[in-house]
Amino acid sequence: MLEPLMPMVRGRSRPWTDHRLAVEGMAWKYRTGAPWRDVPERFGKWNSIYKRFTRWAQDGTWDRLLAEVQRQSDAAGKLDWVVSIDSTIARVHQDGATLRRDTGGSLESQESVVRAP
């Protein structure tokens, strides 16, 4: 599905390694949270994968791929445009509760902006 949308080598440069392996290496990096240098050699050289990722980010390749996949999925009725927002609250550590505040004013309201009559 993505292969026809992938960039082709232009000019007299060396041919790229397989796009599928490079994309799998990029996915591995972000799935694991590992640094680029730790991408396994089976995906290719980490530096080549990193350079390809940044090149595609700068030239808009990733944007085009996402737009096309969304277009195809929407046309097939497989795309749900519902957005979910997480309202998780992170509490401050007990040692941080007594620190002086420099911003936000002296009073904070935890009440809703819209009030019921």
C-alpha positions in Angstrom: 0.0 0.0 0.0 2.8 2.4 0.8 5.4 1.2 -1.8 4.1 3.4 -4.7 4.2 6.5 -2.4 7.8 6.0 -1.3 10.5 8.3 -2.8 12.7 7.0 -5.5 16.5 7.5 -5.8 17.3 10.4 -8.2 20.5 11.3 -9.9 23.6 9.2 -9.6 23.5 8.4 -5.9 23.8 4.9 -4.4 20.6 3.0 -4.3 18.8 2.9 -1.0 18.4 -0.2 1.1 14.9 -1.7 1.1 12.3 0.9 2.3 10.5 -1.8 4.2 13.5 -2.6 6.4 14.2 1.1 7.0 10.6 1.8 8.0 10.6 -1.3 10.3 13.8 0.0 11.9 12.2 3.4 12.4 9.1 1.7 13.9 11.4 -0.4 16.2 13.2 2.7 17.4 9.9 4.5 18.4 8.2 1.4 19.7 11.1 0.7 22.1 12.1 4.2 22.9 15.7 3.3 22.3 18.3 5.7 20.8 19.0 5.6 17.1 22.4 4.0 17.7 20.7 0.9 19.2 18.6 0.1 16.2 19.5 -3.5 15.4 21.8 -4.1 12.4 19.1 -6.4 10.7 17.3 -3.2 9.7 20.4 -1.6 8.2 22.9 0.9 9.4 21.4 3.1 12.2 22.8 6.2 10.7 21.2 5.5 7.3 17.9 4.9 8.9 18.1 8.1 10.9 19.1 10.1 7.9 16.3 8.7 5.8 13.8 9.4 8.6 14.9 13.0 9.0 15.0 13.6 5.2 11.4 12.3 4.8 10.3 14.5 7.7 11.8 17.6 6.1 10.6 17.0 2.6 7.1 16.1 3.6 7.2 12.4 2.7 5.6 11.4 6.0 2.8 13.9 5.6 2.0 12.6 2.1 2.1 9.0 3.3 -0.3 9.8 6.2 -2.7 11.8 4.0 -2.8 8.9 1.5 -3.4 6.2 4.0 -6.1 8.3 5.7 -7.7 9.0 2.3 -7.7 5.3 1.4 -9.0 4.2 4.8 -11.8 6.9 4.7 -12.9 5.8 1.2 -13.1 2.2 2.4 -15.1 3.3 5.5 -12.5 2.1 7.9 -11.5 5.4 9.4 -13.1 6.7 12.5 -12.5 10.5 13.0 -13.5 10.4 16.7 -11.0 12.1 18.9 -10.3 11.1 22.5 -8.7 13.4 25.0 -7.1 12.1 28.1 -7.8 14.2 31.2 -5.3 12.5 33.5 -4.1 14.6 36.4 -0.6 14.3 37.7 -0.2 15.2 41.3 2.9 17.0 42.6 5.3 15.1 44.8 4.8 15.7 48.5 8.2 17.5 48.7 7.2 19.9 45.9 3.9 21.0 47.5 5.5 23.6 49.8 7.6 25.4 47.1 6.8 29.0 46.3 5.0 29.7 43.1 6.3 32.5 40.8 3.4 32.3 38.2 -0.3 31.8 38.1 -1.3 34.5 40.5 -2.1 34.0 44.2 -5.4 32.2 43.7 -6.3 29.2 41.5 -9.9 28.1 41.0 -10.6 24.4 40.4 -14.2 25.1 39.5 -15.6 24.7 36.0 -15.9 27.8 33.9 -19.5 27.0 33.0 -21.7 27.1 36.0 -25.1 25.4 36.3 -28.0 27.7 37.1 
